[in-house]
Amino acid sequence: MTGDGGCPRCRTDSVLAVLRLPATWANQAGGAREVVLCARCDAGDPVVAYFAAHGTVRPEGVDELARLLLDWIDRARPLGSPP
């Protein structure tokens, strides 16, 4: 993520994940845009709920977290964009 690494919406350090996607324009980030998953701003997201319930990733939870992250990526990408 560009800048200081904090959430651009709430300005806290609660960022759990950042997805870099190709942009349709050229900018300082090299033609990419960033989608941020913030524990504070996105409190209702299943990935945030996973960490609220478990605190950390345990070996037995890797498959569940991977599925949740892939679902988040699918929701974050615009329709019709390549996987």
Secondary structure as UniProt FT lines:
FT   TURN            3..4
FT   TURN            8..10
FT   STRAND          15..22
FT   TURN            28..29
FT   STRAND          32..38
FT   TURN            39..44
FT   HELIX           46..54
FT   HELIX           59..61
FT   HELIX           62..76
FT   TURN            79..80
//
